[in-house]
Amino acid sequence: MIEDGQYRGGLVPYGYRLEQLGRMNKKNKPVLDLVIDQDEAAIVREIFHLLVNKGYGTVRVTKYLNDKGIKTKRNKGPWRGTAIRALIDNPIYIGHMHMGETLSPKFENLQIIDDDLFARCQEVVKGRATFLKKDMTVPERTDTGSLLSGLLYCKECGAKLYYSHGTSKRKMTDGTIRVYGRESYRCYTKLNHPNGCAGPSSYSAELINDAVLKEIRRFLTVIRDIPQENLLEKAREKHDGVNEVAYRQAEQDYFEAHKQITALEEQAIKALTGENSLDISIVNSMMPKYREKMEQAQRRMEDAKAKMEQEKEQSKEARREIGELVSWAEAFDDAEPETRRMIIARLVERIDIGADYSISIRFRISMKQYTGDVA
């Protein structure tokens, strides 16, 4: 029912409208087709951008849309988080109609969102789920003053460091009051149990931020300076075609075993009809051996094919990953604070801070994967 891409009734998704394109039904009456509504499509693109590149959560996206007076599809109330989550899960935005779990082929004329951006959005929203706690891969919030919130750990005791912003006031000689702000990252193990940690209770956020940014810029500079095709070539080197060779060899063994079985069957028929004097028991004793060979070859073919499909997906993921790396490298220095926090959270898994402000960064992506060097 959905394979032909024709609208068959129901609610029209946000980003689309119904239009007569000249199609007629069996009763020769005009019917409506789904087309992209460019105004709403611009909002759809903005929603995906806010979630993936700006670090917004679904609730914050609704506030953004409601504050700007953007109307919902049926204009029956404000935007809600459930509507945003349903929107970003709908495969229509990458050109696939769906009925339950069944997807139609891709219809380019209905695609609003790039496939990679759509997939990344699913990862980001799931990665921010608060029930994941320490396994979260995306910052729960990016609208705080903390550049490295959720990534910092005390190297001395292993506890997470938390962002703190304090102020102090000083009366100047002219009688005016000047307010000073102080940002820090604090080890609550040290604060609550002084003997439980050998490090300090507080670290200067400015010093740590500067040191971490320096290392991240160094990492991204290396990526930016390598031609993208070279990065892709490095990624391809991980897939050296072994499974393709294994598949071809298994296929050859399969056809050879099949050929032997066919030959034995022909000899058996001739023996039964008296065309040769071959003992039929010999044929029967040889047949299981070749059937087993054919079955083994078939299993090897299936195994190699599954691994080839897996490699294909890994190569696709590597291309997307490289594209992201390059875009981060190009955008990082000029990015808005929220976007910069999002890039850092997606690039960095963990940062350990020593009592002497020594810094150890564990990147989610190893530079060795693409350059042969250790980041």
HUNORCOR-V617770 format. One line per field, one symbol per residue. ss: DSSP state (a for helix, b for strand, c for the rest). psi: psi as a letter, one per 40 degrees, with the letter a starting at -180 (. if undefined). A space follows every 50 residues. Layout:
ss=???
psi=???
This chain:
ss=cccccccccccccccbbbbbbbbbcccccbbbbbbbcaaaaaaaaaaaaa aaaccccaaaaaaaaaacccccccccccccaaaaaaaaacaaaacccbbc cbbccccaaaccccaaaaaaaaaaaaaccaaaaaaccccccccccccccc cbbbcccccbbbbbbbbbbbbcccccbbbbbbbbbbbaaaaacaaacccc cbbbaaaaaaaaaaaaaaaaaaaaaccaaaaaaaaaaccccaaaaaaaaa aaaaaaaaaaaaaaaaaaaaaaaccccccaaaaaaaaaaaaaaaaaaaaa aaaaaaaaaaaaaaaaaaaaaaaaaaaaaaaaaaccaaaaaaaaaaabbb bbbcccccbbbbbccccaaaacccc
psi=dedeehhfiahhiheiihiheeiiadefiiiiihihhddddddddddddd dddeeiiddddddddddefhiideffiiiidddddddeehedeeehiihb ehiiihhdeehdhidddddddddddddehdedbeehehhdiefiehdfhe ehihddeeiihiihhiiiihhideeihhhhihhihiheddddgdeeheii eiihddddddddddddddddddddehhddddddddddegeeddddddddd ddddddddddddddddddddddeeeiehhddddddddddddddddddddd ddddddddddddddddddddddddddddddeddeiidddddddddedhdi hhhideeihhhhidhhdddeeeih.
